[in-house]
Amino acid sequence: MFRDDSTIGHFTSDEGEQDFQSAYQEAMSLLPQPVDTRDIETEFGTVRIYYFTKEENKHKEPILLLPGRSSSTPMWEPNLEGLMGERPVYTIDLLGEPGMSVQTKEIKTQEDQAQWLHEVLTSLDVDNVHLMGVSIGGWTTMNLLRYNPEKIASVSLLDPVFVFQPISIKMILASIPASVPFVPKFIREKMLSYIAGGAKADDSEPIAKLIESGMRNYKLKLPGPDQISDEELKSISVPVLAIMAENSTMHNSEQAVAQGKKLVQDIDIMNWPNASHAINGEFADEINTRILEFVKLHSRDDNGS
């Protein structure tokens, strides 16, 4: 009954895939119109990437957004308009996660995880890119730095998991039933609401609806993220902005800030007051402003320092 011999991430049924794609299109309709949409071939599958920009910003170094677990490009709806007002923005759907990217080869190691993302960056016609990742997207960003730091001008992390602190046991236990497809839908919605600091997380919210559908209909086949080691954090030379959420259910954010300050040589790390793990949406304007200031400081384009 529970057997699944596939080594590749996949939708569990045609009906489930259709349900997800319907939710995806609904959520995408809330975003600005992308200037370009591409499917980039990598060793491990095809990666969906969107390009958002205004004509006057095309010459600037871009920001690449990496979403959280079971999320995809639409989760950036609160941030996109503000960010693209100042910079070109790329978004991707993580390979091996529910989205428009399609995994075709088993991803066995953390190095494999970095390799497909490195291939995506290599395919972009840019010399430097600024990465911005939330939650597991933050870990994915730091994992890329471990193996392929080329082209990365700066890194902005929003309450990243497995970077400065391990995930709490309480959160691990809470996530187990929510990841089982036949568990009642309201349990997944309850967990999403818990993560988002009590905010509504049902079908009336398109992004929550999309994430719940992905959790219910898609089977991940990825190696579990490992904790970034102290030695690896010490070796990072790329400028890092890390914004931790004071009320995060994922980890102890106060300890994360202390760890980041202690180990990373070029870091601006803070604990954002009253924020939950859904910080990118709760404080979108303030977060956008802070990240754009940081990116400008570490850019080599016309408006950089």
C-alpha positions as CSV (number, residue, x, y, z in Angstrom):
1,M,0.0,0.0,0.0
2,F,2.8,2.4,0.8
3,R,5.4,1.1,-1.6
4,D,6.9,3.5,-4.1
5,D,9.9,2.3,-6.0
6,S,10.4,5.5,-8.1
7,T,13.7,7.4,-7.5
8,I,12.4,10.5,-9.1
9,G,10.0,13.2,-7.8
10,H,6.6,12.8,-9.4
11,F,2.9,13.6,-9.1
12,T,1.0,10.6,-7.6
13,S,-1.8,10.7,-10.2
14,D,-3.0,12.5,-13.3
15,E,-5.9,13.9,-11.3
16,G,-3.4,15.2,-8.6
17,E,-1.2,16.8,-11.3
18,Q,-4.3,18.5,-12.8
19,D,-5.4,19.8,-9.4
20,F,-1.9,21.2,-8.8
21,Q,-1.6,22.8,-12.2
22,S,-5.0,24.5,-11.8
23,A,-3.9,25.9,-8.4
24,Y,-0.6,27.0,-10.0
25,Q,-2.2,28.9,-12.8
26,E,-4.6,30.6,-10.4
27,A,-1.7,31.7,-8.2
28,M,0.4,32.8,-11.2
29,S,-2.3,35.1,-12.3
30,L,-1.6,37.2,-9.3
31,L,2.0,37.9,-10.4
32,P,3.2,40.5,-12.9
33,Q,3.5,39.2,-16.4
34,P,7.0,37.6,-16.9
35,V,9.1,39.1,-19.8
36,D,10.3,35.6,-20.6
37,T,9.6,32.0,-19.6
38,R,12.2,29.2,-20.2
39,D,12.6,25.5,-19.5
40,I,16.3,24.9,-19.0
41,E,17.7,21.5,-19.6
42,T,20.1,20.2,-16.8
43,E,21.6,16.9,-16.1
44,F,18.8,16.1,-13.6
45,G,15.8,17.5,-15.5
46,T,14.2,20.5,-16.9
47,V,14.0,23.6,-14.7
48,R,11.3,26.2,-15.2
49,I,12.6,29.8,-14.9
50,Y,10.7,33.1,-15.3
51,Y,12.2,36.5,-16.0
52,F,10.6,39.7,-14.7
53,T,12.0,43.2,-15.4
54,K,11.4,46.7,-16.4
55,E,13.2,48.0,-19.5
56,E,15.2,50.6,-17.5
57,N,16.6,47.9,-15.2
58,K,17.8,45.4,-17.7
59,H,21.4,46.4,-17.4
60,K,21.6,45.8,-13.7
61,E,22.8,42.6,-12.0
62,P,19.7,40.4,-11.4
63,I,18.2,38.7,-8.3
64,L,17.3,35.0,-8.5
65,L,14.6,33.9,-6.1
66,L,14.5,30.4,-4.6
67,P,11.2,29.3,-3.0
68,G,10.4,27.2,0.1
69,R,9.4,23.5,0.3
70,S,6.4,22.5,-1.8
71,S,6.3,26.1,-3.0
72,S,7.2,27.5,-6.4
73,T,7.3,30.8,-8.2
74,P,3.8,32.0,-7.2
75,M,4.9,32.2,-3.5
76,W,6.9,35.4,-4.4
77,E,3.7,37.4,-5.2
78,P,4.2,39.7,-2.2
79,N,7.7,40.6,-3.2
80,L,8.0,40.5,-7.0
81,E,6.5,43.9,-7.8
82,G,8.7,45.7,-5.3
83,L,11.9,43.9,-6.3
84,M,11.5,44.3,-10.1
85,G,10.9,48.0,-9.6
86,E,14.7,48.2,-9.0
87,R,16.3,45.1,-10.5
88,P,15.7,42.3,-13.0
89,V,14.3,39.2,-11.2
90,Y,14.5,35.6,-12.1
91,T,12.4,33.0,-10.3
92,I,12.7,29.2,-10.6
93,D,10.6,26.2,-9.5
94,L,13.0,24.0,-7.6
95,L,13.8,20.7,-9.3
96,G,12.3,17.7,-7.5
97,E,9.6,19.8,-5.9
98,P,6.0,20.4,-7.1
99,G,6.1,23.0,-9.8
100,M,6.7,23.3,-13.5
101,S,10.2,21.9,-13.3
102,V,10.4,18.2,-14.3
103,Q,13.0,15.9,-12.7
104,T,14.2,13.1,-15.0
105,K,17.2,11.7,-13.1
106,E,17.7,10.7,-9.5
107,I,19.2,13.4,-7.3
108,K,21.3,11.3,-4.9
109,T,23.6,13.8,-3.1
110,Q,23.8,17.4,-1.9
111,E,26.4,17.9,-4.7
112,D,23.7,16.8,-7.2
113,Q,21.4,19.4,-5.7
114,A,24.1,22.1,-6.3
115,Q,24.9,20.8,-9.8
116,W,21.5,21.3,-11.4
117,L,21.3,24.8,-10.0
118,H,24.8,25.7,-11.1
119,E,23.8,24.6,-14.6
120,V,20.8,26.9,-14.5
121,L,23.0,29.9,-13.5
122,T,25.5,29.0,-16.2
123,S,22.8,29.2,-18.8
124,L,21.9,32.7,-17.8
125,D,23.5,35.4,-19.8
126,V,24.9,37.3,-16.7
127,D,28.2,37.6,-15.1
128,N,26.9,38.0,-11.5
129,V,23.7,37.1,-9.8
130,H,22.3,37.8,-6.3
131,L,20.5,34.9,-4.8
132,M,17.5,35.2,-2.4
133,G,16.1,32.1,-0.8
134,V,13.4,31.5,1.8
135,S,13.3,28.4,4.1
136,I,14.6,25.4,2.1
137,G,15.4,27.9,-0.7
138,G,17.8,29.4,1.8
139,W,19.5,26.0,2.3
140,T,19.5,25.4,-1.4
141,T,21.3,28.8,-1.8
142,M,24.0,27.9,0.8
143,N,24.3,24.4,-0.6
144,L,25.2,25.9,-4.0
145,L,27.8,28.1,-2.3
146,R,29.5,24.9,-0.9
147,Y,30.1,23.5,-4.4
148,N,29.7,26.1,-7.1
149,P,30.1,29.7,-5.7
150,E,30.9,31.1,-9.2
151,K,28.7,33.9,-10.5
152,I,27.2,34.5,-7.0
153,A,27.7,38.2,-6.0
154,S,25.7,38.1,-2.8
155,V,23.2,35.9,-0.8
156,S,20.0,37.0,1.0
157,L,18.4,34.4,3.3
158,L,14.9,34.6,4.8
159,D,14.6,32.4,7.8
160,P,16.7,29.6,6.2
161,V,16.5,26.1,7.6
162,F,19.5,23.8,8.3
163,V,21.9,26.8,7.9
164,F,22.5,28.4,11.3
165,Q,20.4,26.1,13.5
166,P,18.7,22.6,13.1
167,I,15.0,22.3,12.8
168,S,13.1,21.8,16.1
169,I,11.9,18.4,17.0
170,K,8.4,19.8,17.4
171,M,8.4,21.0,13.8
172,I,9.7,17.7,12.5
173,L,6.9,15.8,14.3
174,A,4.3,18.2,13.1
175,S,5.3,17.9,9.5
176,I,5.2,14.1,9.3
177,P,1.4,13.6,9.1
178,A,1.0,16.7,6.8
179,S,3.2,15.1,4.2
180,V,1.1,11.9,3.9
181,P,-1.3,12.3,1.0
182,F,-4.4,10.6,2.5
183,V,-4.2,12.6,5.8
184,P,-7.2,15.0,5.8
185,K,-6.7,18.3,4.1
186,F,-7.5,20.3,7.1
187,I,-4.4,18.9,8.9
188,R,-2.1,20.2,6.2
189,E,-3.9,23.6,6.3
190,K,-3.5,23.7,10.1
191,M,0.2,23.1,9.8
192,L,0.6,25.8,7.1
193,S,-1.3,28.2,9.3
194,Y,1.0,27.2,12.3
195,I,4.1,27.9,10.2
196,A,2.6,31.3,9.0
197,G,2.0,32.5,12.6
198,G,-1.7,31.7,12.6
199,A,-2.6,33.3,9.3
200,K,-5.4,31.8,7.2
201,A,-4.1,28.9,5.1
202,D,-7.1,27.4,3.1
203,D,-8.5,27.5,-0.4
204,S,-9.4,31.1,0.0
205,E,-5.7,31.9,-0.1
206,P,-4.3,31.0,-3.6
207,I,-0.7,30.5,-2.4
208,A,-1.8,28.3,0.6
209,K,-4.0,26.4,-1.8
210,L,-1.1,25.8,-4.2
211,I,1.3,24.6,-1.4
212,E,-1.4,22.3,0.1
213,S,-2.0,20.8,-3.3
214,G,1.7,20.2,-3.9
215,M,2.1,18.5,-0.5
216,R,-0.9,16.3,-1.2
217,N,-0.2,15.4,-4.8
218,Y,3.5,15.3,-5.3
219,K,6.0,12.7,-4.0
220,L,9.4,14.1,-3.3
221,K,12.4,11.9,-3.9
222,L,15.3,14.1,-2.7
223,P,18.1,13.6,-0.3
224,G,17.2,15.2,3.0
225,P,19.0,18.6,3.6
226,D,21.9,18.4,5.9
227,Q,23.0,20.9,8.4
228,I,25.6,23.4,7.0
229,S,28.7,22.8,9.2
230,D,30.6,25.3,11.2
231,E,33.6,24.8,9.0
232,E,31.5,25.5,5.9
233,L,30.0,28.6,7.3
234,K,33.5,29.9,8.2
235,S,34.7,29.3,4.6
236,I,32.0,31.5,3.0
237,S,33.5,34.6,1.5
238,V,30.4,35.8,-0.4
239,P,28.5,38.6,1.4
240,V,25.5,37.3,3.3
241,L,22.3,39.0,4.5
242,A,20.3,36.7,6.8
243,I,16.9,37.8,8.1
244,M,15.7,35.4,10.8
245,A,12.1,35.4,12.0
246,E,11.7,36.1,15.7
247,N,8.6,33.9,16.0
248,S,9.8,31.1,13.6
249,T,8.4,27.7,14.4
250,M,11.4,26.1,12.6
251,H,14.3,26.8,14.9
252,N,15.6,29.0,17.6
253,S,16.2,32.3,15.7
254,E,18.1,34.0,18.5
255,Q,20.6,31.2,18.6
256,A,20.8,31.3,14.8
257,V,21.7,35.0,14.8
258,A,24.5,34.3,17.4
259,Q,25.8,31.4,15.3
260,G,25.8,33.5,12.1
261,K,27.7,36.4,13.7
262,K,30.2,34.0,15.2
263,L,31.0,32.0,12.1
264,V,30.4,33.9,8.9
265,Q,33.1,36.4,8.0
266,D,30.9,38.8,5.9
267,I,27.4,38.7,7.2
268,D,24.6,41.1,8.2
269,I,22.2,39.0,10.3
270,M,19.3,40.0,12.4
271,N,16.2,38.7,14.2
272,W,13.1,40.4,12.6
273,P,10.6,41.3,15.4
274,N,7.1,39.7,15.3
275,A,7.9,37.7,12.1
276,S,6.9,34.1,11.5
277,H,8.5,31.7,9.0
278,A,6.2,33.3,6.4
279,I,8.3,36.5,6.8
280,N,8.5,37.3,3.0
281,G,4.8,38.0,2.9
282,E,4.3,39.5,6.4
283,F,6.8,42.3,5.9
284,A,7.1,42.3,2.1
285,D,7.8,46.1,1.7
286,E,10.3,46.3,4.5
287,I,12.1,43.0,3.4
288,N,12.2,44.2,-0.2
289,T,13.8,47.5,0.8
290,R,16.4,45.8,3.0
291,I,17.4,43.3,0.4
292,L,17.5,45.9,-2.4
293,E,19.9,48.0,-0.3
294,F,22.1,45.0,0.4
295,V,22.2,44.0,-3.3
296,K,23.0,47.5,-4.4
297,L,25.9,47.6,-2.0
298,H,27.4,44.5,-3.5
299,S,26.6,45.1,-7.2
300,R,29.1,46.2,-9.8
301,D,26.5,47.7,-12.2
302,D,26.0,51.4,-12.9
303,N,24.1,52.0,-9.6
304,G,26.3,49.9,-7.4
305,S,29.2,51.0,-5.3
